[in-house]
Amino acid sequence: LADTYDIVVAGGGIAGLTAGLHAARLGRRTLVLTGGAPGGLLLSIETIEGLPGFPEGAPGYDFCPALQEQAAQAGAEFSFAELTGLEQREEAWQLATPEGKLAARAVVVATGAQLKELGVPGEERLRGKGVSHCATCDAPLLRGRHVAVVGGGDSALQESLTLAGSVERVTILHRGPELSAQATYRERVLGNPKIEVRTGTLVEEILGDGAVAAVRTRDVASGETGQLDAGGVFVYIGLRPSSELLAGRLELDATGHVPVDAWMRTELPGLFAAGIVRSDSSGQAAGAAGDGTAAAFAAHRYLTDGVWPEQALARAAASALPNGGSDG
Ligand SMILES: Cc1cc2nc3c(=O)[nH]c(=O)nc-3n(C[C@H](O)[C@H](O)[C@H](O)COP(=O)(O)OP(=O)(O)OC[C@H]3O[C@@H](n4cnc5c(N)ncnc54)[C@H](O)[C@@H]3O)c2cc1C
């Protein structure tokens, strides 16, 4: 790694890769710290849906490497290292990685999010032994089996459809009274004879010795407990933003996301946040790509004129004084 970059992007998901692509196209010396295999959450999605220009969807394992290649061709540099620390100094941000320290005049934090855990007995013990966050990875191992999917949002339903392509039967267990997923997923799930939906159902324990064998459930309304035989449990109950690095440096919102303005600027000069780590994101891949684009262009502009919101206001006020106001 070189010592100093114009722009360092932390995060190798679609937001970070797109920020890297545009920052490099703008001629900025750019490094993307991917924190592991590039692609983020999308890498393991069998068919990414809702991407503009892909009417049939795009396989994550094709789409993500193509995105990285495009950014690399534009001139972005890459490291698999993760960002482990950042500190604002006079001239530049000082960044720490396990591979060493570096400096950047602007930083785009695009660290995304992680799937939440259920936090019930048996989950930790049976992780990788039937408890999974990856339908595409584990569906082939569960051919002919019955599996449970926990959750009622987009991810839960989309991954149930993926699983239904391989396994014998899928039961969706959702604690709420209604599925919250987009209409397109709800319609396909409800029309799929291999998928059963149980709303108002809590998962209280995952059972099994060496591997998942069943889940213990509780009916929210009646309080009645039950047991559902299942060879796998796929947990999609929401995402937790990967914003720990920024906690204490700036104010996060109530859900731990990073507040930004329309240019993806945080409250700290030179620091941008893009993708699903930021507040009020759509949660969609296309939105995250848009954020990465916006952050790269805004960072380029900041490196050109050095202006950050408060400074912009101060400059406007200063330049208004000699003329005695706009109508003077
Ligand atoms: C099961 C599932 C299915 C989905 N299907 C779709 C779909 O079909 N269509 C759609 O539009 N959206 C879909 N989404 C949503 C989509 O995954 C997100 O919108 C998108 O991945 C957000 O991209 P991102 O770059 O903001 O974050 P992420 O994809 O989370 O990427 C963040 C990256 O940052 C890295 N990172 C974390 N911390 C650090 C650090 N300190 N330093 C460096 N790197 C770090 C992570 O390793 C990761 O690679 C789905 C989500 C899930 C969970």
The ligand as an ORCA input file, in Angstrom:
! r2SCAN-3c Opt
* xyz 0 1
  C     -30.358    -12.169      1.815
  C     -30.305    -10.851      1.128
  C     -30.760    -10.741     -0.178
  C     -30.721     -9.513     -0.836
  N     -31.175     -9.424     -2.126
  C     -31.182     -8.251     -2.763
  C     -31.657     -8.132     -4.115
  O     -32.063     -9.108     -4.728
  N     -31.656     -6.892     -4.689
  C     -31.214     -5.777     -4.023
  O     -31.241     -4.688     -4.607
  N     -30.729     -5.861     -2.768
  C     -30.712     -7.068     -2.124
  N     -30.233     -7.148     -0.835
  C     -29.718     -5.925     -0.199
  C     -28.268     -5.705     -0.634
  O     -27.510     -6.810     -0.210
  C     -27.720     -4.402     -0.055
  O     -28.508     -3.320     -0.492
  C     -26.286     -4.160     -0.527
  O     -25.492     -5.297     -0.319
  C     -25.697     -2.975      0.220
  O     -24.393     -2.779     -0.201
  P     -23.298     -2.078      0.717
  O     -22.093     -1.953     -0.123
  O     -23.872     -0.847      1.325
  O     -23.056     -3.078      1.961
  P     -22.544     -4.605      2.046
  O     -23.060     -5.423      0.940
  O     -22.865     -5.017      3.442
  O     -20.970     -4.483      1.892
  C     -20.168     -3.943      2.907
  C     -18.760     -4.466      2.756
  O     -17.907     -3.786      3.653
  C     -17.016     -4.699      4.249
  N     -16.555     -4.154      5.528
  C     -17.188     -4.147      6.727
  N     -16.437     -3.544      7.652
  C     -15.302     -3.163      7.026
  C     -14.126     -2.464      7.448
  N     -13.952     -2.053      8.716
  N     -13.149     -2.222      6.530
  C     -13.303     -2.618      5.244
  N     -14.401     -3.279      4.799
  C     -15.379     -3.534      5.668
  C     -17.834     -5.974      4.380
  O     -16.980     -7.097      4.493
  C     -18.603     -5.952      3.072
  O     -17.857     -6.552      2.048
  C     -30.246     -8.373     -0.162
  C     -29.774     -8.474      1.159
  C     -29.798     -9.710      1.793
  C     -29.296     -9.803      3.192
*
